Amino acid sequence: MDLSIAALLAQDGITNGAIYALLALALVMVFAVTRVILVPSGELLTIGALTLAAFDQGHVPGTVRLVAGAAVLAGVIEAVRRARRGEGRRALAGAALWAGIPLALAALAAWMGPRKLPLAAEVAMALALTGALGPLTWKIVFEPIADASVLVLLIVAVAVHFVLTGLALYFFGAEGSRTPPFSSASFDIGALRVSVQSLLVLATSALAIAALALFFGRTLYGKALHATSVNRLGARLCGISPDFAGALSFALAAVLCAFCGVLIGPITTLYYDSGFIISLKGFVGAIIGGLASYPLAAAGSLFVGLIEAFSSFWASAYKEVIVFTLIIPVLLWRSLVTHHHEEDE
Amino acid sequence: MRSGAGLGRLCSTPAIIAFIAIAMALLPLIAPPFWVTLANYIGLYTIVALGLVLLTGVAGQTSFGQAAFVGLGAYTSAWLSTAHGVSPWIALAAGLALTFVVALALGFITLRMRGHFLPLATIAWGLSIFFLFGNLEFLGGHTGMAGIPALSIGTIELKDERRMCWLIWLVVVAALWTMHNVLDSRQGRAIRALKGRLEMAEAFGVDGARLKIVVFVYAALLACISGWLYAHLQRFVNPTPFGINQGIEYLFMAVVGGAGSVLGALVGATIITLLKQYLQDALPALLGTSGNFEIVVFGLIVIVLLQRTRDGLWPWIDRLLPHAKPPPVPDAAPLAARVQPAAASTLLEVRAARKAFGGLVAVNDLTFALACGEIVGLIGPNGAGKTTTFALLSGALAPTSGDVRFRGHSIAGAAPYRIAARGIGRTFQHVKLVPRMSVLDNVALGAHLRGRAGFLRAALRLDRREEARVRAEAARALARCGLAEFVHAEAQNLALGQQRIVEIARALAADPVLLLLDEPAAGLRFHEKEALAALLRSLRAGGMTVLLVEHDMAFVMGLADRLIVMDFGEKLAEGVPAAIQSDPAVLEAYLGGAPT
């Protein structure tokens, strides 16, 4: 291997690593607030990318029907729940809110579908539409069992992953798609050709990481969200609504995942089921950060991306073996430097 | 009344396992081949899910990699018996040995730490092994290996599925029975305490890290046996059934069935297998084949199921069944008791012990000694460092500097389970009982170090005599503390004050020389406090030494022989209660000045 190939692989690895880092952030955030390990993050990623691909081809994306269906379901659930508590008036308002906003988004997306608006508008719509799936999933699936054990939440998250994979196949079909890049320009530094797209990926990832670290570390609201995960009852007594916190973190995470899809779409062809293995790599990064630290999770993800790039050059058949086996020594190292509190059932 | 009790016994776990054994012995004789095939798969899955019940449901460690261990068993036997003509039975031994080594290594790396490392390591391991199977030429790559010989026992070849069904279900029944026995034993109590109560278990002599590894290896070996059976049932292997998706599915089975109970594994494996089978047949006919609807419906059913019954299906079924009232605990010979050291000799010496958390010195060069057979109260305002001192004595924390000597040996920084073995028993400021275990079992956990029975003896029910003595000992400790009527109650159903007393009974069951009590009187009513004081006096009369942290001054003044007062991590005063009550430094710390 000469230097130029190494540099090329490094660029590849860092670009992919930055995307894993974003996914890792979404996972850390959702876990920190709700204790849910967001297994379906991979599906949200693919749905985000495939939605943009559909806009790009001038179709109405299947996401419109998916969001509309979920919105109606969430509205009904909210209405029934509030009516049972005897909040007759607010039942209607709640239902209207939960069903209304996503339905309005879906309608707008349906109108946009065949019109070929500028790329930025299409990206924004893809993010908003996929983002809506986050709180809807929270409302329908996780809110009723928000205080269950981490294991039960994990199994349910896997079940959601199955459901979304199956639905993605139905709504988007089995064929893969690529999305248009933000920029196809590139420039040379010495022997290395640097693509503007990779730089954009890096810059946006770094920006998102910094913003999240600031939000959770420095703002009162971010701290409130974090408090919810530590003690739901305590947070409620302090005037923080755990349900709202859950919905908000799912919304942020879904937008982040969809954004990953938009970033990775021009680099790799995505199929309806490509998301899972991508999200696993993000998960690895998140775990390296102990599911708690944003900067460490980001560093871990970059590490995963680099290992992946270099091992695909040396032994491409064993790429995944190498990526996932090398994690074990990292875990050993992490085990020696982290302290954990015992978690009650 | 009698028939009710009889019915209850018929619904006990061993009776249900016996019923399954009979039913599965008959099934291959009468059922059509399709049902036999299904039963075979349910059996194979049950074996794996059972390992997960122990590992995940009971011990609280999540593994996604069980399918990879199944693959290890299947591939080892497939390769050895086809490429080398080795007998499948020897190949089974080889597979078990290989699994043992891998599981031990993985467990050693990940289980000594807490948190989310095991799930990740098992995902990594599960994915790696799947891609490895698919890429190794000599294992047939992605196409797999065919022509695996059938098993034979003596001259009987197990070629047809009916005969395999008998073998598989023999293994299932044996695995269910031995697992039920293990959970109902000395080791079982310790395993049940691993989930969220590790600190407590270690304070009673359980080596938590080692036990977690044992449990992980045990679950892996069960998976390996299932894989071996699979290879010789199918007579063909390829990587697909050993991937991460199948690993997740095993976890589904355990959780949906009820990860906390042995029969949950069977229920989960049955429900998930039948459900998938049914959906695969029914849905394409109903909805067409344009999508993968079975996975959607399957996922939705699991979501709704867990929204309705979080603990899984078996506990829900179990509540509907009649249960026999547990009989009173039969008396048995007492366990060997420690000889209490001679009264008034020095038992414990704390020499300039210091504990610093970064810049905060919680315990600052503390020095004191305890003599055998005295009750000493450790008092002081909140944040004085009393609980930290306890943690230094019991091994929950290691001192930054200084020494702690117990009966002439240094115990500073020793692991809690080693300190427990030397004869220090303790209670916790925040009650740490295993909430879903009976009060009796919680107390019997205290006697962990007074028994010897290991996994094998427990699995084969050879531990019953020792177990009877442990249980009788626990029942006596409870009776002594006045809780005899709650022996069979679930610990979580007791009032907080009673739970505190259960903690004391558990410490007594350990037959300690030194008893450390962290705020035993908190939350007790007046009469309960009087009873507790009487109990502690009678323990002192028997030669036991007691050190207690307490905020209830009336209680501690009337009880203790001596008091040690701490403030800001330092010893402020030491002496008999009357002297302490008029000590100006103490009054300053508590009241802000002596009364004038």
Boltz contact constraints between the chains, C-beta under 6 A:
constraints:
  - contact:
      token1: [A, 141]
      token2: [B, 303]
      max_distance: 6.0
  - contact:
      token1: [A, 144]
      token2: [B, 307]
      max_distance: 6.0
  - contact:
      token1: [A, 145]
      token2: [B, 307]
      max_distance: 6.0
  - contact:
      token1: [A, 148]
      token2: [B, 310]
      max_distance: 6.0
  - contact:
      token1: [A, 152]
      token2: [B, 306]
      max_distance: 6.0
  - contact:
      token1: [A, 152]
      token2: [B, 310]
      max_distance: 6.0
  - contact:
      token1: [A, 155]
      token2: [B, 255]
      max_distance: 6.0
  - contact:
      token1: [A, 156]
      token2: [B, 303]
      max_distance: 6.0
  - contact:
      token1: [A, 156]
      token2: [B, 306]
      max_distance: 6.0
  - contact:
      token1: [A, 158]
      token2: [B, 248]
      max_distance: 6.0
  - contact:
      token1: [A, 159]
      token2: [B, 299]
      max_distance: 6.0
  - contact:
      token1: [A, 159]
      token2: [B, 302]
      max_distance: 6.0
  - contact:
      token1: [A, 159]
      token2: [B, 303]
      max_distance: 6.0
  - contact:
      token1: [A, 162]
      token2: [B, 295]
      max_distance: 6.0
  - contact:
      token1: [A, 162]
      token2: [B, 299]
      max_distance: 6.0
  - contact:
      token1: [A, 163]
      token2: [B, 296]
      max_distance: 6.0
  - contact:
      token1: [A, 163]
      token2: [B, 299]
      max_distance: 6.0
  - contact:
      token1: [A, 163]
      token2: [B, 300]
      max_distance: 6.0
  - contact:
      token1: [A, 166]
      token2: [B, 292]
      max_distance: 6.0
  - contact:
      token1: [A, 166]
      token2: [B, 295]
      max_distance: 6.0
  - contact:
      token1: [A, 166]
      token2: [B, 296]
      max_distance: 6.0
  - contact:
      token1: [A, 167]
      token2: [B, 296]
      max_distance: 6.0
  - contact:
      token1: [A, 169]
      token2: [B, 291]
      max_distance: 6.0
  - contact:
      token1: [A, 169]
      token2: [B, 292]
      max_distance: 6.0
  - contact:
      token1: [A, 170]
      token2: [B, 291]
      max_distance: 6.0
  - contact:
      token1: [A, 287]
      token2: [B, 116]
      max_distance: 6.0
  - contact:
      token1: [A, 287]
      token2: [B, 120]
      max_distance: 6.0
  - contact:
      token1: [A, 291]
      token2: [B, 116]
      max_distance: 6.0
  - contact:
      token1: [A, 317]
      token2: [B, 135]
      max_distance: 6.0
  - contact:
      token1: [A, 320]
      token2: [B, 131]
      max_distance: 6.0
  - contact:
      token1: [A, 321]
      token2: [B, 128]
      max_distance: 6.0
  - contact:
      token1: [A, 321]
      token2: [B, 131]
      max_distance: 6.0
  - contact:
      token1: [A, 321]
      token2: [B, 132]
      max_distance: 6.0
  - contact:
      token1: [A, 324]
      token2: [B, 124]
      max_distance: 6.0
  - contact:
      token1: [A, 324]
      token2: [B, 127]
      max_distance: 6.0
  - contact:
      token1: [A, 324]
      token2: [B, 128]
      max_distance: 6.0
  - contact:
      token1: [A, 325]
      token2: [B, 128]
      max_distance: 6.0
  - contact:
      token1: [A, 327]
      token2: [B, 124]
      max_distance: 6.0
  - contact:
      token1: [A, 328]
      token2: [B, 121]
      max_distance: 6.0
  - contact:
      token1: [A, 331]
      token2: [B, 117]
      max_distance: 6.0
  - contact:
      token1: [A, 331]
      token2: [B, 121]
      max_distance: 6.0
  - contact:
      token1: [A, 332]
      token2: [B, 109]
      max_distance: 6.0
  - contact:
      token1: [A, 335]
      token2: [B, 113]
      max_distance: 6.0
  - contact:
      token1: [A, 340]
      token2: [B, 114]
      max_distance: 6.0
  - contact:
      token1: [A, 340]
      token2: [B, 115]
      max_distance: 6.0
  - contact:
      token1: [A, 342]
      token2: [B, 198]
      max_distance: 6.0
  - contact:
      token1: [A, 344]
      token2: [B, 196]
      max_distance: 6.0
  - contact:
      token1: [A, 345]
      token2: [B, 196]
      max_distance: 6.0
